[in-house]
Amino acid sequence: MTALTTATAPAGRPGGLVRTVARTHRTALALTVLVLVTATAALIWLHSLGNEARAGNSACATPPTDRLPSCAAVDAITVDETYASGLAAIATVLSWVMFPVAAWAGGALIGRELESGTAELAWTQSVTPARWLAAKLAVPAALLTAGTGGLVLVNIWARGDGDPDLAGDWYYPDVFVSTGPVAMAYALAGLALGALAGLVWRRALPAAGVALAASLLLHSLLERHREDLWPSVTRTEAGSFELPRSALQVAWSDSPRNGVPITRAVFHPESHFWPLQYVETGLLLAVAATATAAAFVLLARRLP
C-alpha cells in the first residue's frame, strides 16, 4: 500500500497529473515525437529538392532556344517525381491524423483505464474525476496542437511557390487539410470523440472502434460538403469559356437560350481558401467542444 500511495500521490500536486499522463502514455508520446521528427526531416529534404524539381517541370523546346532549355535535358530530371510524391505523402499523413488519435484516445487514453480500474484507483487518491479527465485531455491536446501546427508550417514552407503540378491544387482534399489550421482542428476533434467513446463504452477495443468510425464519418461528411461551407461564385456568359485551373468547379451547365448557347459555371476561386478553412475549422472545434462537454457531463452522471 505504501508503494501504491507513493506512485499516485504526486498526481495531487501541481503538475503531477501532467507528469502522470506523460509517464503512463510514454510509448505513444515517443511514437508521436518520432513521427514528427521524421516528417520534419523529410520536409526539409524535400525543400532542398524544390529548385531542381521545378526545373524538371519547366517549359522546354526542341531544339533549345535562348529562353527555353532542351526538352531532353528537362526530361532527364526525375527529382520532380520524388518531390511531388513526398509532398503528397506528408499531406496524406496530416489529413488522416485524426484517425489514429481518435482510436488511441478511445482505447488507450480513456477506455483501457476505465476497463482496468486504474481511473477509479486514481479517484480514490487526491485526484477528482474532473481533474483526471481534464489532464487526460489537456496534455495530448497541447501536444497535438503544437506538433500538428508546426508540421503544417514546415509543410507550407517545403511547398515553396505551391506549383500545382508539383504540390497539388489547393482544393485537393489532402492538400487543403495539410496547409491550414483545419489540420489541427481535425486532430482535436478526433481526441474529443475518442475520449467520449471511451467514457461511453468503458472498454478499450469497442471504444477505439467507435471513435474511429465516428472520426471517419465526420471526416467524410466535411470533405464531401466542403464546397458548401462558403457561398460560391456564379459566372454566366453567352458562348463557351474555361475556368482557370485554380478554380474549384462546383457545377457546370450548357443550355441554349433563344438560339444562343449559354454557359453557367458555379465555382470557388482560390481566394476562398481561407474562408473555407476558417468555417471548417470552426465546425470541427465546435464538435470537439461539444464532445468534451458531453464527456464531462457523462463522467459526472456515472459517478456514485
C-alpha positions as CSV (number, residue, x, y, z in Angstrom):
1,M,0.0,0.0,0.0
2,T,2.9,2.3,0.7
3,A,4.3,1.8,-2.8
4,L,0.9,2.4,-4.3
5,T,0.5,5.6,-2.4
6,T,3.9,6.8,-3.4
7,A,3.2,6.2,-7.1
8,T,-0.1,8.1,-7.1
9,A,0.5,10.9,-4.7
10,P,2.4,13.2,-7.0
11,A,-0.7,13.5,-9.1
12,G,-2.2,15.7,-6.4
13,R,0.5,18.3,-6.7
14,P,0.6,21.0,-9.3
15,G,2.0,19.5,-12.5
16,G,1.7,16.0,-11.0
17,L,-1.2,15.0,-13.3
18,V,0.7,16.2,-16.3
19,R,3.7,14.1,-15.5
20,T,1.5,11.1,-14.7
21,V,-0.3,11.3,-18.1
22,A,3.0,11.7,-19.9
23,R,4.6,8.8,-18.0
24,T,1.6,6.5,-18.5
25,H,1.5,7.1,-22.2
26,R,5.2,7.5,-22.8
27,T,5.1,4.9,-25.7
28,A,2.5,6.9,-27.6
29,L,4.4,10.1,-26.8
30,A,7.7,8.6,-28.1
31,L,6.0,7.4,-31.3
32,T,4.4,10.8,-31.9
33,V,7.8,12.5,-31.5
34,L,9.4,10.0,-33.8
35,V,6.7,10.7,-36.5
36,L,7.1,14.4,-36.1
37,V,10.8,14.3,-36.3
38,T,10.8,12.0,-39.3
39,A,8.2,14.1,-41.2
40,T,10.0,17.3,-40.4
41,A,13.3,15.9,-41.7
42,A,11.5,14.6,-44.8
43,L,10.1,18.1,-45.5
44,I,13.4,19.8,-45.0
45,W,14.9,17.3,-47.5
46,L,12.0,17.9,-50.0
47,H,12.5,21.7,-49.7
48,S,16.2,21.2,-50.7
49,L,14.9,19.4,-53.9
50,G,12.4,22.2,-54.7
51,N,14.5,24.2,-57.2
52,E,15.6,21.1,-59.1
53,A,12.1,19.7,-59.1
54,R,10.7,23.0,-60.6
55,A,13.5,22.8,-63.2
56,G,12.3,19.3,-64.2
57,N,8.8,20.6,-64.5
58,S,9.5,23.7,-66.6
59,A,8.7,24.5,-70.2
60,C,11.2,23.4,-72.8
61,A,11.8,23.4,-76.5
62,T,13.3,21.2,-79.2
63,P,15.7,22.4,-80.3
64,P,16.5,24.6,-77.3
65,T,16.3,28.4,-77.5
66,D,17.8,31.2,-75.6
67,R,14.9,31.2,-73.2
68,L,13.9,27.5,-73.0
69,P,16.1,24.6,-72.3
70,S,16.2,21.3,-74.2
71,C,13.3,19.0,-73.6
72,A,15.7,16.1,-73.4
73,A,17.6,17.9,-70.6
74,V,14.3,18.6,-68.8
75,D,13.0,15.0,-69.2
76,A,16.3,13.7,-67.7
77,I,15.4,15.4,-64.4
78,T,13.4,12.9,-62.3
79,V,13.6,14.6,-58.9
80,D,10.3,16.3,-59.6
81,E,8.5,13.0,-59.2
82,T,10.2,12.4,-55.9
83,Y,9.4,15.9,-54.7
84,A,5.7,15.6,-55.7
85,S,5.3,12.1,-54.2
86,G,6.9,13.2,-51.0
87,L,4.7,16.2,-50.6
88,A,1.6,14.1,-51.3
89,A,2.6,11.5,-48.7
90,I,3.1,14.2,-46.0
91,A,-0.2,15.8,-47.0
92,T,-2.0,12.5,-46.5
93,V,-0.4,12.0,-43.1
94,L,-1.6,15.4,-41.9
95,S,-5.0,14.8,-43.4
96,W,-5.5,11.5,-41.7
97,V,-4.0,12.3,-38.3
98,M,-7.4,12.3,-36.6
99,F,-8.0,8.6,-37.2
100,P,-5.1,7.2,-35.0
101,V,-5.7,10.0,-32.5
102,A,-9.3,9.0,-32.1
103,A,-8.6,5.3,-31.8
104,W,-5.8,5.9,-29.3
105,A,-7.9,8.3,-27.2
106,G,-10.9,5.9,-27.1
107,G,-8.8,2.8,-26.4
108,A,-5.6,3.6,-24.5
109,L,-6.2,7.1,-23.1
110,I,-9.7,6.6,-21.6
111,G,-11.2,3.2,-22.3
112,R,-8.4,1.0,-21.0
113,E,-8.0,2.9,-17.8
114,L,-11.8,2.6,-17.1
115,E,-11.8,-1.1,-18.0
116,S,-8.8,-1.9,-15.8
117,G,-9.9,0.2,-12.8
118,T,-6.9,2.5,-13.0
119,A,-9.1,5.5,-13.2
120,E,-11.2,4.6,-10.1
121,L,-7.9,4.0,-8.2
122,A,-6.7,7.5,-9.1
123,W,-10.0,9.0,-7.9
124,T,-9.6,7.4,-4.5
125,Q,-6.4,9.3,-4.1
126,S,-6.2,13.1,-4.3
127,V,-7.4,13.4,-7.9
128,T,-11.0,14.3,-8.6
129,P,-12.6,12.7,-11.7
130,A,-13.0,16.1,-13.4
131,R,-9.3,16.9,-12.8
132,W,-8.4,13.5,-14.1
133,L,-10.3,13.9,-17.3
134,A,-9.1,17.5,-17.8
135,A,-5.5,16.4,-17.5
136,K,-6.1,13.4,-19.8
137,L,-7.4,15.8,-22.5
138,A,-5.2,18.8,-21.9
139,V,-1.8,17.1,-22.3
140,P,-2.4,15.4,-25.6
141,A,-4.4,18.4,-26.9
142,A,-1.5,20.7,-26.3
143,L,1.0,18.3,-27.9
144,L,-1.3,17.7,-30.9
145,T,-1.8,21.4,-31.4
146,A,1.9,22.2,-31.2
147,G,3.0,19.2,-33.2
148,T,0.4,19.4,-36.0
149,G,0.6,23.2,-36.2
150,G,4.4,23.1,-36.5
151,L,4.3,20.4,-39.2
152,V,1.7,22.3,-41.2
153,L,4.0,25.4,-41.2
154,V,7.0,23.3,-42.3
155,N,4.9,21.7,-45.0
156,I,3.8,25.1,-46.3
157,W,7.5,26.1,-46.4
158,A,8.6,23.0,-48.2
159,R,5.9,23.5,-50.9
160,G,7.6,26.7,-51.9
161,D,5.6,28.6,-54.5
162,G,2.9,25.9,-54.4
163,D,3.2,24.9,-58.1
164,P,0.0,22.8,-58.6
165,D,1.9,20.5,-61.0
166,L,4.2,19.5,-58.1
167,A,2.4,20.3,-54.9
168,G,-1.2,19.7,-56.0
169,D,-4.1,22.2,-56.4
170,W,-5.3,24.0,-53.3
171,Y,-8.7,22.2,-53.3
172,Y,-7.4,18.7,-53.4
173,P,-8.7,17.1,-50.1
174,D,-5.3,16.2,-48.6
175,V,-3.6,19.5,-49.8
176,F,-6.5,21.6,-48.3
177,V,-6.3,20.0,-44.9
178,S,-2.5,19.9,-44.7
179,T,-2.0,23.6,-45.5
180,G,-4.1,25.3,-42.9
181,P,-5.5,25.3,-39.3
182,V,-8.1,22.7,-40.2
183,A,-5.4,20.0,-39.7
184,M,-5.1,20.9,-36.0
185,A,-8.9,21.1,-35.6
186,Y,-9.3,17.6,-37.1
187,A,-6.7,16.2,-34.5
188,L,-8.5,17.9,-31.6
189,A,-11.9,16.6,-32.8
190,G,-10.5,13.1,-33.0
191,L,-9.2,13.4,-29.5
192,A,-12.5,14.6,-28.1
193,L,-14.6,12.0,-29.9
194,G,-12.2,9.3,-28.7
195,A,-12.5,10.4,-25.1
196,L,-16.3,10.5,-25.3
197,A,-16.3,7.0,-26.8
198,G,-14.1,5.7,-24.0
199,L,-16.4,7.1,-21.4
200,V,-19.5,5.7,-23.1
201,W,-18.1,2.2,-23.7
202,R,-15.6,2.0,-20.8
203,R,-13.7,-0.8,-22.7
204,A,-10.7,-0.3,-24.8
205,L,-11.4,-2.1,-28.0
206,P,-15.1,-1.1,-28.5
207,A,-14.3,2.5,-27.7
208,A,-11.4,2.6,-30.1
209,G,-13.6,1.1,-32.9
210,V,-16.5,3.5,-32.2
211,A,-14.1,6.5,-32.1
212,L,-12.5,5.5,-35.3
213,A,-15.9,5.1,-37.0
214,A,-17.1,8.5,-35.7
215,S,-14.0,10.2,-37.0
216,L,-14.3,8.5,-40.4
217,L,-17.9,9.7,-40.7
218,L,-17.1,13.3,-39.6
219,H,-14.1,13.4,-42.0
220,S,-16.1,12.1,-44.9
221,L,-19.1,14.4,-44.3
222,L,-16.9,17.5,-44.2
223,E,-14.8,16.5,-47.2
224,R,-18.0,15.8,-49.2
225,H,-19.7,19.1,-48.3
226,R,-16.7,21.3,-48.2
227,E,-17.7,23.3,-51.2
228,D,-21.0,24.2,-49.4
229,L,-19.3,25.8,-46.4
230,W,-18.9,29.2,-48.2
231,P,-21.0,30.9,-50.8
232,S,-19.7,30.0,-54.3
233,V,-19.3,32.3,-57.3
234,T,-21.6,32.0,-60.4
235,R,-20.4,33.0,-63.8
236,T,-22.8,33.1,-66.8
237,E,-21.8,34.0,-70.3
238,A,-23.0,33.6,-73.8
239,G,-20.9,31.1,-75.6
240,S,-18.2,28.9,-74.0
241,F,-15.4,29.7,-71.6
242,E,-12.9,27.9,-69.4
243,L,-12.4,28.3,-65.7
244,P,-8.8,28.8,-64.5
245,R,-7.1,25.7,-63.1
246,S,-7.1,27.4,-59.6
247,A,-10.9,27.4,-59.5
248,L,-12.8,24.6,-57.7
249,Q,-15.7,23.8,-60.0
250,V,-19.0,23.1,-58.2
251,A,-21.4,23.0,-61.1
252,W,-21.4,23.4,-64.9
253,S,-24.2,23.7,-67.4
254,D,-24.6,24.5,-71.1
255,S,-28.0,25.4,-72.3
256,P,-29.2,27.3,-75.4
257,R,-31.4,30.3,-74.9
258,N,-33.1,31.8,-77.9
259,G,-30.7,30.0,-80.1
260,V,-27.6,31.3,-78.2
261,P,-25.6,28.8,-76.2
262,I,-25.4,29.9,-72.5
263,T,-22.7,28.6,-70.2
264,R,-23.1,28.7,-66.5
265,A,-20.4,27.8,-64.0
266,V,-20.5,27.7,-60.2
267,F,-17.1,27.6,-58.6
268,H,-14.8,28.7,-55.7
269,P,-11.9,30.9,-56.7
270,E,-8.6,30.4,-54.9
271,S,-9.4,33.4,-52.7
272,H,-12.0,31.2,-51.0
273,F,-9.3,29.0,-49.5
274,W,-9.1,30.9,-46.2
275,P,-12.9,31.4,-45.7
276,L,-13.4,27.7,-46.3
277,Q,-10.5,26.9,-43.9
278,Y,-12.0,29.1,-41.1
279,V,-15.5,27.7,-41.4
280,E,-14.4,24.1,-41.4
281,T,-12.0,24.8,-38.5
282,G,-14.9,26.4,-36.6
283,L,-17.2,23.4,-37.2
284,L,-14.5,20.9,-36.1
285,L,-13.7,22.9,-32.9
286,A,-17.5,23.1,-32.2
287,V,-17.6,19.3,-32.5
288,A,-14.5,19.0,-30.2
289,A,-16.1,21.3,-27.6
290,T,-19.4,19.5,-27.7
291,A,-17.8,16.1,-27.3
292,T,-15.6,17.3,-24.5
293,A,-18.6,18.9,-22.6
294,A,-20.6,15.7,-23.1
295,A,-17.6,13.6,-21.7
296,F,-17.5,15.7,-18.5
297,V,-21.3,15.5,-18.1
298,L,-21.3,11.8,-18.7
299,L,-18.4,11.3,-16.2
300,A,-20.3,13.3,-13.5
301,R,-23.5,11.3,-14.0
302,R,-21.8,7.9,-13.8
303,L,-20.1,8.7,-10.5
304,P,-21.7,7.0,-7.5
